């Protein structure tokens, strides 16, 4: 089993979200999608991210942009970095993922595409309404749903859980509950972990 803790506001998470699905399908692994707020993680255990944004190392920043572009090309995804609004408040989008439950993947996919490919501000109700229309969600029910206290509490609980389990960013991925991986570039290691797990279960 794969647990995928994610926030749509991260470009590397978009890559991993896209790339892990065919991998899981190929190896017959179930993905449990766990929406979080990455800002909550940074505030709690990884504030160095903010310092890095404020005073980036120019050479590292330049390479990181190239690296992201290379990975996006490899995945066949459009990613504009940085988008016009960055960082973005993704709380409503991530609550939407919680509210949709097992039906969240088409919505999350569209949120990623709209923000990273379409350069639209996913914090805005009008943009979220567009996404709802695109994927066939009743927007009135959506906005009512994401305002429910239980949905807000679950998003907070997911965020606190991933920190408690050792996570420090998005995406944080667990194989079989205890084997943690961070980032899109760890997918080859996740493949190996899944293959080992299958072999030991055989």
Residue pairs with C-beta under 8 A, 6 or more apart in sequence:
1 29
1 30
1 32
1 175
1 176
1 177
2 20
2 24
2 29
2 30
2 31
2 32
2 173
2 174
2 175
2 190
2 194
3 31
3 32
3 34
3 173
3 174
3 177
4 16
4 17
4 20
4 31
4 32
4 33
4 34
4 171
4 173
5 34
5 35
5 36
5 158
5 162
5 167
5 170
5 171
5 172
5 173
5 174
6 13
6 16
6 17
6 33
6 34
6 35
6 36
6 108
6 170
6 171
7 13
7 35
7 36
7 37
7 38
7 39
7 90
7 94
7 170
8 14
8 90
8 93
8 94
8 97
8 108
8 111
8 112
8 115
8 122
9 38
9 39
9 87
9 88
9 90
9 115
9 122
9 170
10 38
10 169
10 170
10 171
11 68
11 72
11 79
11 81
11 116
12 68
12 71
12 170
12 171
12 183
12 184
13 38
13 112
13 170
13 171
13 184
14 77
14 79
14 112
14 116
15 71
15 72
15 75
15 77
15 79
15 184
16 171
16 173
16 183
16 184
16 187
17 108
17 109
17 112
17 171
18 75
18 77
18 112
19 75
19 184
19 187
20 31
20 173
20 187
20 190
21 31
21 105
23 29
23 187
23 190
23 191
23 194
24 30
24 31
27 191
27 194
27 195
27 198
28 198
29 194
33 97
33 104
33 105
33 108
34 158
34 161
34 162
35 94
35 95
35 97
35 98
35 104
35 108
35 155
35 158
36 94
36 155
36 158
36 159
36 162
36 170
36 172
37 90
37 91
37 94
37 155
37 156
37 159
38 90
38 169
38 170
39 87
40 156
40 159
40 160
41 159
41 162
41 163
41 167
41 168
41 169
41 170
42 49
42 50
42 169
44 163
45 163
45 168
46 168
46 169
49 169
53 87
65 81
68 79
68 81
69 79
69 81
71 184
71 185
72 78
72 79
77 116
77 117
78 113
78 116
78 117
79 116
79 117
80 116
80 117
80 119
81 116
83 115
83 116
83 119
84 119
84 121
85 121
85 123
88 115
88 121
88 122
88 123
89 123
90 111
90 122
90 123
91 123
91 155
92 122
92 123
92 125
92 128
92 146
93 111
93 122
93 123
93 128
94 155
95 145
95 146
95 151
95 152
95 155
96 104
96 107
96 111
96 128
96 142
96 145
96 146
97 104
97 107
97 108
97 111
98 104
98 146
98 151
98 154
98 155
98 158
99 142
99 145
99 146
99 148
99 151
100 107
100 137
106 135
107 131
107 132
107 135
107 137
110 131
110 134
110 135
111 122
111 131
114 120
114 122
114 127
114 130
114 131
115 121
115 122
120 127
120 130
121 127
122 128
122 131
125 143
128 139
128 142
128 143
129 139
129 142
131 137
132 138
132 139
132 142
133 139
145 151
162 172
165 172
165 174
165 180
166 180
167 180
167 182
168 182
169 182
169 183
171 182
171 183
171 184
172 180
172 181
172 182
173 180
173 181
173 182
173 186
173 190
174 180
174 181
175 181
175 190
175 193
175 194
175 197
176 193
176 197
179 193
181 189
181 190
181 193
